[in-house]
Amino acid sequence: MKRKALIYLFTSLFLLTGIPLSFGWGIWGHKHINKAAVFALPPEMRTFFYNHIDFITEESVVPDIRKYTINDKMEFARHYIDLEDFNLPVDNFPRTMKEATAKFDSVTLEKSGILPWYIQVVTDKLTKAFKNKNKTEILFLAADLGHYIADAHMPLHTSTNHDGQLTNQKGIHSFWESQLPELFGDSYNFYTGDAKFINDITNETWHIIKHSNMLADTLLLTEKKVHESFSKGKIYNTDADNKIIKNQYNQPEHTLEYSKAFHDALNGMVERQMRAAIAATTNYWYTAWVNAGKPDLTSLDDENLTNRNKKYLKEDFKAWTKGKITNLKIQNE
């Protein structure tokens, strides 16, 4: 079975289980973040990644599939860090996985999350894959890394109140990261400029976590204010029996009016965080490649494949410079 078909099968089974989903950025968001990040790479990397942009895009949701469908117990803690659980100022956290495991026991880390430390681990693995010019590992790890970096840009992935359960706002997690981008994301500007080298991956990772966490309270307070301004019957879509409709993530489906009011009240927060996730993803990929010695990636693909995709790369890159992500026409076999 082809990889794309396998991913589709897992996703379909996942959605049919009826489990309340907490896809970081949702399917739509993760795919658009990874896809857009490809175009910001320098030409020496962009051609190779574009040849496999379909894989990079589809693979972006696999960490969540491992978490829920395959029930990989090791996967859960990689997607978040509940900073408040540790009772430490952010600047005083252990900086690396080695330091974290020396300071905290496995039970604490499994419960409260390891996202920033795991981002560093995957970045190191990607650097090694580039050095070894291991095509399969490069693509797999790059796609996974994009997923975790995207999760780090979702404010509630850094908070103990990750689904508003502590403030009577249960369901806000999926609402912000999945429903809003799917409703309004087509108007976002996905152009983020060229990839930039990161001098210190550890510092950059914690900078992202700290900034995301600072947005969590604003996100929650904004939704609470909007909620107070709406009558109960105008918040959720209902069926003929007046039952609240559930969306594909098995979460209550908000009305378009309410969704727009929340999205507007956030004053561009969702788009800014998505753009930041795109820029960070391409920066981490680029940095891993540079730190690996800038290996030549063109030899990893058949020349005929690259030549067949040249026209499409040119067209899609031009669209991206205008802020748009087009439907892909590439050949990947």
C-alpha positions in Angstrom: 0.0 0.0 0.0 1.3 3.5 -0.9 2.3 5.7 2.0 -0.3 8.3 1.2 -3.1 5.7 1.0 -1.9 4.3 4.4 -2.0 7.7 6.0 -5.5 8.2 4.6 -6.6 4.9 6.0 -5.3 5.6 9.4 -6.9 9.0 9.4 -10.3 7.6 8.4 -10.2 5.0 11.1 -9.1 7.6 13.6 -12.1 9.8 12.8 -14.5 6.9 12.8 -13.6 6.0 16.4 -15.5 8.9 17.8 -12.6 9.8 20.1 -12.5 13.5 20.9 -9.6 14.7 18.9 -6.9 17.2 19.8 -5.0 17.4 16.5 -2.5 20.2 17.0 -3.6 22.6 14.2 -6.0 20.0 12.8 -5.4 18.2 9.6 -5.8 21.3 7.5 -3.4 23.4 9.6 -0.6 20.8 9.8 -0.7 20.1 6.1 -0.6 23.8 5.1 2.3 24.5 7.6 4.5 21.8 6.2 3.6 22.4 2.6 4.3 26.2 2.8 7.6 25.6 4.7 9.0 23.8 1.6 8.9 26.9 -0.6 10.9 29.0 1.9 13.9 26.7 1.6 16.9 27.7 -0.4 17.0 26.3 -4.0 19.6 23.7 -3.0 17.0 22.1 -0.6 13.7 23.3 -2.2 14.0 21.1 -5.3 14.5 17.9 -3.3 11.7 18.8 -0.8 9.4 19.8 -3.6 9.9 16.4 -5.3 8.4 15.0 -2.1 6.1 17.8 -1.0 3.2 15.4 -1.2 4.8 13.1 1.4 5.9 16.0 3.6 2.3 17.3 3.5 0.5 14.0 4.2 3.1 12.9 6.8 2.5 16.0 8.8 -0.5 14.4 10.6 1.2 11.1 11.3 2.4 11.9 14.8 -1.2 12.5 15.8 -2.2 9.2 14.1 0.5 7.4 16.1 -0.9 9.0 19.2 -4.5 8.1 18.8 -5.1 5.4 16.2 -2.0 3.3 16.9 -2.1 4.3 20.6 1.6 4.8 20.8 2.0 5.7 24.5 5.4 7.3 23.9 3.9 9.7 21.5 1.5 11.7 23.7 4.0 13.7 25.8 5.8 14.8 22.7 3.0 17.2 21.6 2.8 19.5 24.6 4.3 20.9 27.8 2.1 22.0 30.6 4.4 24.6 32.0 2.4 25.4 35.1 2.8 21.8 36.3 6.5 22.3 36.8 6.1 25.3 39.1 9.2 27.0 37.5 9.7 30.2 35.6 10.1 29.4 32.0 13.7 30.7 32.0 14.6 28.3 34.7 13.5 25.1 32.9 16.1 22.5 32.0 17.2 23.4 28.5 17.8 20.0 27.0 16.3 16.5 27.2 19.3 15.2 29.0 18.9 17.9 31.6 15.2 17.3 31.9 15.5 13.6 32.5 18.1 14.3 35.1 15.8 16.8 37.0 12.4 15.2 36.5 11.2 11.6 36.8 9.6 9.8 33.9 6.1 10.0 35.4 6.3 13.8 35.6 7.5 14.1 32.1 5.0 11.7 30.7 2.2 13.6 32.4 3.3 17.2 31.8 4.9 16.8 28.4 8.3 17.1 26.7 7.6 19.1 23.6 10.5 21.6 23.6 13.0 18.9 24.5 11.7 16.5 21.9 11.9 19.2 19.2 15.6 19.4 19.9 15.9 15.6 19.8 14.3 15.4 16.4 16.3 18.3 15.0 19.5 16.4 16.0 18.2 13.2 14.3 17.4 15.2 11.2 20.9 16.7 11.1 22.4 13.2 11.3 20.1 12.0 8.5 21.3 14.9 6.3 24.9 14.0 7.1 24.2 10.4 6.1 22.2 11.4 3.1 19.5 9.0 4.2 16.6 10.0 2.0 13.9 8.1 3.9 15.0 9.4 7.3 15.3 13.0 6.0 11.7 13.0 4.7 10.2 11.2 7.7 12.0 13.3 10.3 11.5 16.6 8.5 7.8 16.0 8.3 7.6 15.0 12.0 9.7 17.9 13.1 7.2 20.3 11.3 4.4 18.7 13.2 6.0 19.3 16.6 7.1 22.8 15.8 3.6 23.6 14.7 2.3 22.2 18.0 4.7 24.5 19.9 3.1 27.5 18.2 -0.4 26.6 19.5 -0.7 28.5 22.8 -2.7 25.8 24.6 -0.1 23.2 23.9 2.0 25.0 26.5 -0.6 25.3 29.2 -2.1 23.0 31.9 -5.5 24.5 30.9 -5.0 22.9 27.5 -8.7 22.6 26.6 -10.2 25.3 28.7 -11.3 22.6 31.2 -10.2 24.8 34.2 -12.2 27.8 33.0 -15.4 26.2 31.8 -14.3 26.5 28.2 -14.0 22.9 27.2 -13.6 22.4 23.5 -11.7 25.6 22.9 -8.6 23.8 21.9 -10.0 22.3 18.8 -12.1 25.4 18.1 -9.0 27.6 17.9 -6.5 25.3 16.2 -8.8 23.4 13.8 -12.2 25.0 13.2 -10.9 28.6 12.8 -8.1 27.8 10.3 -10.4 25.6 8.3 -13.0 28.4 8.1 -10.8 31.4 7.5 -7.4 30.0 6.5 -7.9 30.4 2.8 -7.5 34.2 3.3 -4.2 33.9 5.2 -0.9 35.0 3.7 1.4 32.0 3.6 4.5 33.8 2.3 7.1 34.0 5.1 10.3 34.9 3.3 13.5 32.9 3.0 14.7 30.3 5.5 17.0 31.7 8.2 19.8 29.9 10.0 19.2 29.4 13.8 22.4 30.0 15.8 21.1 28.3 18.9 18.3 25.6 18.5 17.9 25.3 22.2 17.3 29.0 22.8 15.1 29.3 19.8 12.9 26.4 20.9 12.4 27.9 24.3 11.7 31.3 22.9 8.9 29.8 20.8 7.5 28.0 23.9 7.6 31.1 26.0 5.9 33.3 23.4 3.2 30.8 22.8 2.5 30.4 26.5 2.2 34.2 26.8 -0.7 34.1 24.4 -2.7 31.4 26.2 -4.5 33.7 28.7 -5.3 36.2 25.9 -6.8 33.3 23.8 -9.0 32.1 26.7 -10.1 35.6 27.9 -11.0 36.6 24.4 -13.3 33.6 23.9 -14.9 34.1 27.2 -15.8 37.7 26.3 -17.2 36.7 23.0 -19.1 33.9 24.6 -20.7 36.4 27.0 -21.9 38.5 24.1 -23.8 35.7 22.4 -27.1 34.0 23.3 -26.8 30.3 23.9 -28.7 29.3 20.8 -26.3 31.2 18.5 -23.0 29.6 19.6 -23.4 26.0 18.2 -24.9 24.6 15.1 -27.8 22.2 15.8 -29.7 19.6 13.9 -33.5 19.2 13.4 -33.8 17.8 16.9 -31.9 20.7 18.3 -28.9 18.6 19.2 -25.5 20.2 18.9 -23.8 19.0 15.7 -20.3 17.5 16.1 -17.6 18.2 13.5 -15.0 15.8 12.0 -12.9 16.2 15.2 -15.9 15.0 17.3 -16.1 18.5 18.8 -19.2 20.8 19.0 -19.5 22.7 15.7 -19.7 26.5 16.3 -21.8 28.7 14.2 -20.1 30.7 11.5 -21.3 33.9 13.2 -19.7 32.9 16.5 -16.6 31.6 14.9 -16.1 34.9 13.0 -16.6 36.9 16.1 -14.0 34.9 18.0 -11.6 35.0 15.0 -12.0 38.7 14.6 -11.6 39.4 18.3 -8.3 37.5 18.3 -7.0 40.2 16.0 -5.0 38.0 13.7 -3.5 35.7 16.3 -4.3 32.4 14.5 -2.8 33.6 11.2 0.3 35.0 13.0 0.9 31.8 14.8 0.5 29.7 11.7 2.9 32.0 9.8 5.4 31.7 12.7 5.1 27.9 12.6 5.8 27.9 8.8 8.8 30.1 9.2 10.1 28.1 12.2 9.7 24.8 10.4 11.7 25.9 7.4 14.3 27.5 9.6 14.8 24.3 11.6 15.0 22.2 8.4 17.5 24.6 6.9 19.6 24.8 10.1 19.8 21.0 10.3 21.0 20.9 6.7 23.6 23.6 7.2 24.8 21.9 10.4 25.2 18.7 8.5 27.6 20.3 6.1 25.1 21.3 3.3 25.1 17.9 1.6 24.0 17.7 -2.0 20.4 16.5 -2.0 20.0 16.4 -5.8 21.7 13.0 -6.1 19.0 11.5 -3.9 16.4 11.7 -6.6 16.2 10.5 -10.2 17.1 13.4 -12.5 14.0 12.6 -14.6 11.7 13.2 -11.6 13.3 16.5 -10.9 13.0 17.6 -14.5 9.3 16.6 -14.6 8.6 18.8 -11.6 10.5 21.9 -12.6 7.6 23.6 -14.3 5.3 22.8 -11.4 7.8 24.0 -8.8 8.2 27.3 -10.6 4.4 27.8 -10.7 3.8 26.8 -7.1 6.7 28.8 -5.8 5.4 31.9 -7.6 2.0 31.4 -6.0 3.6 31.1 -2.6 5.5 34.4 -3.0 2.0 35.9 -3.4 0.9 34.3 -0.2 -1.1 31.4 -1.7 -0.7 27.6 -1.5 -2.0 25.9 -4.7 -3.3 22.4 -5.3 -0.3 20.3 -6.1 0.3 18.9 -9.5 3.7 17.3 -8.9 4.8 13.8 -9.8 6.5 11.9 -6.9 7.2 8.6 -8.5 
